[in-house]
Amino acid sequence: MPAFAEVEAEGVRIRVHVRADEYTYEVTNTGRDPITRFEFAFTSGYNLTPPGGWERDYDGSAFRTWTQREGDAIRLGHTGRFSLRVSSRGAVLGHVRARVETLSGESVTLRDVWGAVPEPRGHVLLVAGVAGAIFVLHGLLLARSDGRSGCGATPA
């Protein structure tokens, strides 16, 4: 079952659906001039698919999509859908900023939009430390049980 989150501000609503490795952004114009640009920070994403007539770019930290044709813009009351895939290497679900720009050049920044963010380094170190501790503890328990294998009997 997919999960979703929604953020709305200044005439723009962004709903993000997350299903396994696929993220879908629904950008709805609820009270602005036609929306001609949508960009958002992202980590480990690929295969960004914008609506028809939109172009796309990825610089390693953010996806940018835009249209130069007014007919392809997201008009008042309409929704544009943008989807992408996320690789599992070092990314977790978190909050990012998204920005839209209108035909008249106005921009709106929305905070706390779901996106893939880098996995905190502390989490990686914690997992490695716990795994190492379990390995050492396991070795100690095995060594201890080998010493008791005779159940206290002495050789004749």
C-alpha positions as CSV (number, residue, x, y, z in Angstrom):
1,M,0.0,0.0,0.0
2,P,1.5,3.3,-1.0
3,A,2.1,6.1,1.5
4,F,1.6,9.8,0.8
5,A,2.2,13.2,2.3
6,E,0.8,16.6,1.2
7,V,2.1,20.1,1.6
8,E,0.3,23.3,0.5
9,A,1.4,26.9,0.5
10,E,0.7,30.1,-1.5
11,G,-1.6,28.6,-4.1
12,V,0.4,25.4,-4.7
13,R,-0.2,21.9,-3.4
14,I,2.3,19.1,-3.7
15,R,1.3,15.5,-2.8
16,V,4.0,12.9,-2.8
17,H,3.2,9.2,-3.2
18,V,5.8,6.7,-2.2
19,R,5.5,3.1,-3.3
20,A,8.7,1.0,-2.9
21,D,11.3,2.7,-5.1
22,E,8.9,4.9,-7.0
23,Y,8.1,8.5,-5.9
24,T,5.3,10.4,-7.6
25,Y,4.9,14.2,-7.1
26,E,1.5,15.6,-7.9
27,V,1.8,19.4,-8.3
28,T,-1.6,21.2,-8.2
29,N,-2.1,24.8,-9.0
30,T,-4.7,26.0,-6.4
31,G,-4.3,29.7,-6.9
32,R,-1.3,30.9,-9.0
33,D,-0.5,31.9,-12.6
34,P,0.3,28.8,-14.7
35,I,3.3,26.8,-13.2
36,T,6.2,26.4,-15.6
37,R,8.9,25.1,-13.4
38,F,9.2,22.5,-10.6
39,E,12.4,21.6,-8.8
40,F,13.3,19.7,-5.7
41,A,16.3,18.3,-3.8
42,F,17.0,14.6,-4.2
43,T,19.5,11.9,-3.5
44,S,20.0,8.7,-5.5
45,G,17.2,9.3,-7.9
46,Y,16.9,8.4,-11.5
47,N,14.5,8.1,-14.4
48,L,12.6,11.4,-13.7
49,T,9.5,11.5,-15.9
50,P,7.8,15.0,-16.1
51,P,4.5,15.7,-17.8
52,G,4.5,15.8,-21.7
53,G,6.2,18.9,-23.1
54,W,8.4,19.4,-20.0
55,E,12.2,19.2,-20.0
56,R,14.3,17.9,-17.2
57,D,17.8,18.2,-15.7
58,Y,19.6,16.6,-12.7
59,D,22.8,18.0,-11.2
60,G,23.5,15.4,-8.6
61,S,21.6,17.2,-5.8
62,A,18.3,18.4,-7.3
63,F,15.9,17.6,-10.1
64,R,14.7,20.5,-12.3
65,T,11.8,20.4,-14.7
66,W,10.4,23.2,-16.8
67,T,8.4,24.0,-19.9
68,Q,8.8,27.0,-22.1
69,R,5.4,26.5,-23.7
70,E,2.4,28.1,-22.0
71,G,0.1,25.4,-23.3
72,D,2.1,22.7,-21.3
73,A,2.1,24.8,-18.0
74,I,0.1,23.6,-15.0
75,R,-3.0,25.9,-15.1
76,L,-5.2,26.9,-12.2
77,G,-7.1,23.9,-10.9
78,H,-4.9,21.4,-12.8
79,T,-2.2,18.9,-11.7
80,G,1.1,17.9,-13.2
81,R,2.6,14.5,-12.3
82,F,6.3,13.9,-12.0
83,S,7.7,10.5,-11.1
84,L,11.1,9.0,-10.5
85,R,12.8,6.0,-9.1
86,V,15.1,5.9,-6.1
87,S,18.1,3.6,-5.7
88,S,18.7,2.0,-2.2
89,R,22.3,3.2,-2.0
90,G,22.5,5.6,0.9
91,A,19.1,7.3,0.7
92,V,16.2,7.4,3.1
93,L,12.9,9.1,3.2
94,G,13.1,12.6,4.6
95,H,12.0,16.2,4.1
96,V,13.3,18.4,1.3
97,R,12.4,21.8,-0.2
98,A,10.6,22.1,-3.4
99,R,10.2,25.2,-5.6
100,V,7.7,26.1,-8.3
101,E,7.9,29.0,-10.6
102,T,5.0,30.6,-12.6
103,L,4.7,32.0,-16.1
104,S,5.0,35.5,-14.6
105,G,8.3,34.7,-12.8
106,E,6.9,34.4,-9.3
107,S,8.3,31.5,-7.2
108,V,7.0,29.6,-4.2
109,T,9.1,27.4,-2.0
110,L,7.5,24.6,-0.1
111,R,9.2,23.0,2.9
112,D,8.8,19.5,4.3
113,V,8.1,17.8,1.0
114,W,8.9,14.1,1.1
115,G,12.0,13.2,-0.8
116,A,15.1,10.9,-0.7
117,V,17.8,12.4,1.5
118,P,21.3,11.0,2.3
119,E,21.3,8.4,5.0
120,P,22.8,10.1,8.1
121,R,26.5,9.0,8.6
122,G,25.7,8.3,12.3
123,H,23.2,5.6,11.3
124,V,25.8,3.9,9.1
125,L,28.4,4.0,11.9
126,L,25.9,2.8,14.5
127,V,24.9,-0.2,12.4
128,A,28.5,-1.1,11.7
129,G,29.4,-0.8,15.4
130,V,26.4,-2.9,16.6
131,A,27.3,-5.6,14.0
132,G,30.9,-5.6,15.1
133,A,29.9,-5.9,18.8
134,I,27.6,-8.9,18.0
135,F,30.4,-10.6,16.1
136,V,32.8,-10.2,19.1
137,L,30.2,-11.3,21.6
138,H,29.3,-14.3,19.5
139,G,33.0,-15.3,19.4
140,L,33.4,-14.9,23.1
141,L,30.3,-17.1,23.8
142,L,31.6,-19.8,21.4
143,A,35.0,-19.8,23.1
144,R,33.4,-20.0,26.6
145,S,31.1,-22.8,25.6
146,D,34.1,-24.8,24.1
147,G,35.8,-24.6,27.5
148,R,32.8,-26.1,29.1
149,S,32.2,-28.9,26.6
150,G,33.5,-31.5,29.0
151,C,30.8,-30.7,31.6
152,G,33.4,-30.5,34.4
153,A,34.7,-34.1,33.9
154,T,38.5,-34.6,34.1
155,P,40.3,-37.0,31.8
156,A,41.3,-40.4,33.3
